[in-house]
Amino acid sequence: MSGPLQTGNSMNAPHISIVDGSAGLRLLLTAFIKTRIKDAVIESIDPFSQTTRDAGISVSGQGSVVILGGMGTEAEVYDSLERMRCRALCPPLILLVSPHLMADEAAFIVAGAFAVLRKDSLSFTRLQHVLEEALGSTHHHAVENQPLPKTYYGKFSFVYDGQRQVLEIDGYRYLSHLASGQLAQVFFAEDTNTGNRAVIKVQTNSPLQNLSALTAICNRGLAIDAHHNPHFVDVFDSGLTGAFPYVVLEFLAEGDLRTRTKMPMTIVEKIRYVIALLEALSSLHRTGYAHADLKPESIFFRADHSMVLIDFNISTVFGSAVNASATGDVLGTPAYMSPEQGAGLAVTATTDIYAAGIVFVELLTGKCPFTGDTPAQTIYRHLHDEIPLLPLPLRYLQPVIDEMLAKNPEERFADAATAKAALTPYLHIPVMVTTAMTAKSTL
């Protein structure tokens, strides 16, 4: 067996994600890799313990290689490859598969796998050689725009009202199913003419016979389109498939803010994210609409790192209440929902400022301040709990948090521009605080 792989400076340490349902296998692989690649950072992921968000398994944004197991059928392999390929500069993927799938090894490599190994007959020496090749390769650059094999494409399919819907969308080929919700089905797709990737959202809450929902969608779309801004996700196309309207949206390769919260960030970087969010909200509010579902999963980034708002499904005109769902529940995400939205009252620009404040607290502390076992409990806490105190090293930001999270909308910042102006000076305070603490420690 060859000796341990030396990768140099720990700042450039390889990140290896092991995704498999067997805790024992993950444990063995972790131990082996740590003995052969001394400075490797190992991420062990049970795929059954997490919700697969947006473009696939939620691995760290710094992953150098992904070892992907737990797939028993050809369709599962292709689906996993499609989901992982949604990531910007997808890292090399090493597949661990059942014996009967080894006959398709060449096709899996064409579809984007770096290597395919038998899971039940796994030589760790062979795995080490493959890892060394993967860590030294530029394979991820080649995979990003490589077309999938024509032998495998799924369908735009979902269950609606107890019936399986299989739809066609003119000019687009299905790649994978990204998300299901009570308002929409979201798919990853490929333009059949250009090969460019896109996200397609099929609005399942508004079939042709639901005139009130269609009216709301049309009014919202017209208002946002009239004020189109770089802070909004680009709409490439729209249309009708079966009885459902759909939109074709740009694929935002840099992922969402949720993914970035898993990476190390300085306080200054966190403040900059919130300032960029307030800029985006200022653009949106000029349309006369509140987003009403602001959260890290609705805040994305383009390749140039600019921030983009998505998910305008329940955006609501100022002065109106967010429409309740068919079950009577208030629409939105309770952990980020303002007291007035949770109570079913009219929303304004300050509704989104409150949600931005929750996002800010989560960035600063690593957790949402108001949560409960049920949506009702969470909404109750927004209505009645005290605004959380930040940890002492961050307490200088408390005045901004207090005004963003005021229970009474009239006591919050009047608009996003005002909130941004109040927060911007704090970009320089962390340096001053650190300098002062350093000086004090030397006395």
C-alpha positions in Angstrom: 0.0 0.0 0.0 1.3 3.5 -0.8 2.0 5.9 2.0 -0.2 8.8 3.3 -1.0 11.5 0.7 0.5 14.8 1.7 -1.6 17.8 0.5 0.3 20.6 2.1 -1.2 23.6 3.8 -4.2 22.9 6.0 -5.9 25.9 4.4 -6.1 23.8 1.3 -7.0 20.5 3.0 -9.3 18.3 0.9 -12.9 18.0 1.9 -14.3 14.5 1.3 -18.1 13.9 1.8 -19.2 10.3 2.4 -22.9 9.8 1.6 -24.3 6.4 2.5 -27.1 4.9 4.6 -24.7 2.5 6.4 -23.2 4.2 9.5 -20.7 1.3 9.7 -19.4 1.9 6.2 -19.1 5.6 6.8 -17.2 4.9 9.9 -14.8 2.5 8.2 -14.2 4.8 5.2 -13.6 7.8 7.5 -11.0 6.0 9.5 -9.3 4.7 6.4 -9.2 8.0 4.7 -7.9 9.8 7.8 -5.0 7.3 7.9 -4.1 7.8 4.2 -4.9 11.5 3.7 -3.8 13.0 7.0 -5.2 16.5 6.7 -8.5 15.5 5.1 -11.7 17.0 6.4 -14.4 14.2 6.3 -18.1 14.9 6.2 -20.2 11.8 7.0 -23.8 12.1 5.8 -26.7 9.8 6.3 -28.9 10.6 3.3 -32.0 9.4 5.2 -31.6 11.9 8.0 -32.0 15.0 6.0 -34.3 16.7 3.6 -32.8 16.9 0.1 -33.0 20.6 -0.7 -32.8 22.5 -4.0 -30.1 20.7 -6.0 -29.5 17.6 -4.1 -27.8 16.2 -1.0 -26.7 19.0 1.3 -23.0 18.5 1.3 -20.6 21.3 2.3 -19.8 24.0 -0.3 -16.1 23.2 -0.1 -16.3 19.6 -1.0 -13.3 18.3 -3.0 -14.7 14.8 -3.6 -18.0 13.1 -2.9 -18.3 9.3 -2.2 -21.9 8.5 -3.0 -23.4 5.1 -2.0 -26.8 3.7 -1.1 -28.2 3.3 -4.7 -29.7 0.0 -5.7 -31.2 0.7 -9.2 -30.1 2.3 -12.4 -32.7 5.0 -12.0 -31.5 5.8 -8.5 -27.9 6.2 -9.8 -28.9 8.6 -12.6 -31.2 10.6 -10.3 -28.4 11.0 -7.8 -26.0 12.1 -10.5 -28.5 14.5 -11.9 -29.1 16.1 -8.4 -25.4 16.4 -7.7 -24.7 17.9 -11.1 -27.0 20.8 -10.2 -24.2 22.1 -8.0 -21.9 24.8 -9.2 -18.6 23.1 -10.3 -19.8 19.7 -9.1 -16.9 17.9 -7.3 -15.7 14.5 -8.6 -18.3 11.8 -7.7 -17.1 8.3 -6.7 -20.0 5.9 -6.8 -20.4 2.8 -4.6 -22.9 0.5 -6.3 -24.5 -2.9 -6.1 -22.8 -5.7 -8.2 -25.5 -5.8 -10.9 -25.0 -2.1 -11.7 -21.3 -2.5 -12.6 -22.4 -3.5 -16.1 -23.5 0.1 -16.5 -20.1 1.6 -15.3 -19.3 3.2 -18.6 -22.7 4.9 -18.9 -22.5 6.2 -15.3 -19.1 7.8 -16.1 -20.6 9.4 -19.2 -23.4 10.7 -16.9 -20.9 12.4 -14.7 -19.3 9.9 -12.3 -15.6 10.1 -11.8 -15.3 6.4 -10.9 -17.6 3.5 -10.1 -16.7 0.9 -7.4 -18.4 -2.2 -6.1 -19.8 -1.5 -2.6 -19.8 -5.2 -1.6 -16.2 -5.9 -2.9 -14.4 -2.6 -2.0 -10.6 -2.5 -1.9 -9.5 0.4 0.2 -6.2 0.5 -1.7 -8.2 0.9 -5.0 -10.3 3.6 -3.3 -7.1 5.4 -2.2 -5.8 5.4 -5.8 -9.2 6.7 -7.1 -9.3 9.4 -4.4 -5.7 10.6 -5.2 -6.7 10.8 -8.9 -9.9 12.7 -8.1 -8.2 15.2 -5.7 -5.7 15.9 -8.5 -8.2 16.2 -11.3 -10.2 19.1 -12.8 -13.0 16.6 -13.5 -15.6 18.9 -11.9 -15.0 21.6 -14.5 -15.7 19.1 -17.4 -18.8 17.7 -15.8 -20.8 20.9 -15.4 -22.1 21.3 -18.9 -21.7 17.8 -20.2 -25.0 16.4 -21.5 -26.5 13.4 -19.9 -26.8 10.2 -21.8 -29.8 10.2 -24.1 -30.8 6.7 -22.8 -32.1 8.2 -19.5 -34.4 11.0 -19.1 -37.3 11.2 -16.7 -40.6 13.0 -16.9 -42.1 16.1 -15.5 -44.4 14.1 -13.2 -46.1 14.6 -9.8 -49.3 13.6 -8.0 -52.1 16.2 -7.9 -55.5 15.5 -6.2 -54.7 11.8 -6.0 -53.8 11.5 -9.7 -50.4 11.1 -11.3 -49.7 14.0 -13.7 -47.2 13.4 -16.5 -46.5 16.6 -18.3 -44.5 18.0 -21.2 -42.8 21.4 -21.3 -42.1 22.7 -24.7 -38.4 23.1 -25.4 -37.1 21.6 -22.1 -35.9 18.1 -21.1 -36.4 16.8 -17.5 -33.3 16.3 -15.5 -34.5 15.9 -11.9 -37.3 16.7 -9.5 -36.1 19.3 -7.0 -38.9 20.1 -4.6 -42.6 19.5 -3.9 -44.9 21.8 -2.0 -48.5 22.8 -1.5 -48.1 25.6 -4.1 -45.7 24.3 -6.7 -43.6 21.5 -8.1 -40.0 22.4 -9.0 -37.9 20.7 -11.6 -34.3 20.9 -12.9 -34.3 21.0 -16.7 -32.2 21.4 -19.8 -33.0 23.6 -22.8 -33.2 21.1 -25.7 -31.7 23.7 -28.2 -28.9 25.2 -26.2 -28.2 22.7 -23.5 -28.4 25.4 -20.9 -29.8 24.5 -17.4 -32.9 26.0 -15.9 -35.4 25.6 -13.1 -39.0 25.1 -13.9 -41.8 25.8 -11.4 -45.2 24.3 -12.1 -47.9 26.2 -10.1 -50.1 23.4 -8.7 -52.2 25.8 -6.6 -53.6 27.5 -9.6 -55.0 25.2 -12.3 -57.1 26.8 -15.0 -60.3 26.4 -13.1 -59.0 28.4 -10.1 -59.7 31.9 -11.3 -58.9 33.7 -8.1 -55.4 32.1 -7.8 -54.7 32.7 -11.5 -55.7 36.4 -11.1 -53.3 36.7 -8.1 -50.4 35.1 -10.1 -51.0 37.4 -13.1 -51.2 40.6 -11.1 -48.1 39.7 -9.1 -46.2 38.7 -12.2 -47.1 41.9 -14.0 -46.1 44.1 -11.1 -42.7 42.4 -10.6 -42.0 42.3 -14.3 -42.7 46.0 -14.6 -40.0 46.7 -12.0 -37.6 44.0 -13.1 -34.4 44.3 -11.2 -31.1 42.3 -11.0 -32.1 41.4 -7.5 -35.0 39.2 -8.8 -34.5 35.8 -10.3 -34.7 36.0 -14.2 -37.8 34.5 -15.9 -36.8 32.9 -19.2 -40.2 31.7 -20.3 -43.7 30.8 -19.0 -46.6 28.9 -20.3 -49.2 26.2 -19.7 -48.6 22.5 -19.3 -51.8 20.4 -19.0 -54.0 22.5 -16.8 -51.1 24.1 -14.9 -49.2 27.4 -15.5 -45.4 27.2 -15.2 -42.4 29.5 -15.3 -38.9 28.8 -16.5 -36.3 30.4 -14.2 -32.6 30.9 -14.4 -30.4 28.3 -12.7 -28.5 30.0 -9.8 -25.4 27.9 -9.7 -23.9 29.4 -6.5 -26.7 28.0 -4.3 -28.7 29.6 -1.4 -27.9 31.4 1.8 -28.7 28.2 3.8 -25.7 26.5 2.2 -23.5 29.4 3.0 -24.4 29.3 6.7 -22.6 26.0 6.9 -19.3 27.7 5.8 -17.1 29.9 8.0 -18.1 33.6 7.9 -16.7 36.7 9.6 -19.1 39.1 11.3 -18.4 41.6 8.5 -19.4 39.1 5.9 -22.7 38.4 7.7 -23.4 42.1 7.9 -22.7 42.4 4.2 -25.2 39.6 3.4 -27.9 41.4 5.4 -27.1 44.7 3.7 -27.4 43.0 0.3 -30.7 41.5 1.4 -32.1 44.8 2.4 -31.0 46.2 -1.0 -32.9 43.4 -2.7 -36.0 44.0 -0.5 -35.9 47.7 -1.3 -36.1 46.8 -5.0 -39.0 44.4 -4.4 -40.9 46.9 -2.2 -41.0 49.4 -5.0 -43.4 47.0 -6.7 -45.9 47.4 -3.9 -45.5 43.8 -2.8 -44.1 42.1 0.4 -42.2 38.9 -0.2 -43.9 37.2 2.8 -41.8 34.1 2.7 -38.2 35.4 3.2 -35.8 32.8 4.6 -32.3 31.5 3.7 -33.8 29.1 1.2 -35.3 32.0 -0.8 -32.1 34.0 -1.0 -29.7 32.8 -3.8 -26.5 33.9 -5.5 -25.4 34.2 -9.1 -22.0 33.2 -10.3 -20.8 36.8 -9.8 -21.9 36.4 -6.1 -24.7 38.9 -6.4 -27.7 38.2 -4.2 -31.0 37.2 -5.8 -34.5 36.8 -4.4 -36.6 33.8 -5.5 -40.0 32.2 -4.5 -42.6 35.0 -5.0 -45.4 32.4 -4.7 -47.1 34.1 -1.8 -45.9 37.7 -2.3 -48.7 39.9 -1.3 -49.7 43.5 -2.1 -49.1 46.0 0.7 -52.2 46.4 2.9 -53.6 42.9 2.2 -53.3 39.6 4.2 -51.4 36.7 2.8 -54.0 34.3 1.5 -54.6 31.2 3.7 -54.0 27.7 2.3 -56.8 25.4 1.4 -56.5 23.9 4.9 -56.9 27.3 6.6 -53.3 27.6 7.7 -51.5 30.9 7.2 -49.0 30.6 4.3 -45.4 31.3 4.9 -42.6 29.8 7.0 -43.4 30.2 10.7 -39.8 30.4 12.0 -39.4 33.7 9.9 -42.9 35.0 10.0 -43.7 38.4 11.5 -46.3 38.7 14.3 -48.8 40.4 12.0 -48.5 37.8 9.2 -48.8 35.0 11.8 -52.0 36.6 13.0 -53.4 36.9 9.5 -53.2 40.7 9.4 -52.2 42.9 6.5 -48.5 42.9 5.5 -46.3 45.8 4.6 -42.6 46.4 3.8 -41.9 46.1 7.6 -43.2 42.5 7.4 -40.1 41.6 5.3 -37.8 43.7 7.5 -38.9 41.5 10.4 -38.1 38.3 8.5 -34.7 39.8 7.5 -34.1 40.4 11.2 -34.7 36.8 11.9 -32.3 35.8 9.2 -29.8 38.2 10.7 -30.1 36.7 14.2 -29.7 33.2 12.7 -26.5 34.3 10.8 -25.1 35.8 14.0 -26.0 33.0 16.5 -26.6 29.9 14.3 -30.2 29.4 15.2 -33.7 31.0 14.8 -34.8 32.9 17.9 -38.4 31.7 17.9 -39.3 28.1 17.3 -41.8 25.6 18.6 -43.0 22.0 18.2 -45.8 23.2 15.9 -46.4 26.1 13.6 -48.9 27.5 16.1 -46.4 27.4 18.9 -43.8 29.2 16.7 -46.2 31.9 15.7 -47.2 32.4 19.4 -43.6 32.9 20.3 -43.2 35.6 17.6 -46.2 37.3 19.1 -45.3 37.1 22.8 -41.6 36.3 23.4 -39.0 39.0 24.2 -36.6 40.0 21.4 -33.5 37.8 22.0 -30.3 39.3 23.5 -27.3 38.7 21.3 -24.1 37.2 22.9 -21.9 39.8 24.6 -19.3 40.0 21.7 -22.2 40.9 19.3 -24.2 43.1 21.7 -23.2 46.2 19.8 -25.6 45.1 17.0 -28.5 44.8 19.4 -30.1 48.2 18.5 -30.5 47.2 14.9 -31.9 43.8 15.9 -34.3 45.4 18.3 -35.7 47.7 15.6 -35.9 45.0 12.9 -37.8 42.7 15.3 -40.1 45.1 17.0 -43.5 43.4 17.6 -45.4 46.5 16.5 -44.7 47.1 12.7 -44.9 50.8 13.3 -41.8 50.6 15.6 -39.6 48.9 13.0 -37.5 50.6 10.4 -39.9 52.3 8.1 -38.4 50.7 5.0 -35.5 48.5 3.8 -33.4 51.5 2.8 -33.6 53.0 6.3 -32.6 49.7 7.8 -29.7 49.4 5.4 -28.5 52.9 6.4 -28.7 52.0 10.0 -26.7 48.8 9.6 -24.0 50.0 7.2 -21.9 51.9 9.8 -21.5 48.6 11.7 -19.4 47.2 8.9 -16.5 49.0 10.6 -17.3 48.4 14.2 -16.1 44.8 14.4 -12.6 45.9 13.5 -12.8 48.6 16.2 -14.1 46.2 18.8 -11.4 43.6 18.1 -8.7 46.3 18.2 -10.0 47.6 21.6 -10.1 44.0 23.0 -6.6 43.3 21.9 -5.3 46.6 23.4 -7.1 45.8 26.7 -5.6 42.3 26.9 -2.1 43.8 26.6 -2.5 46.2 29.5 
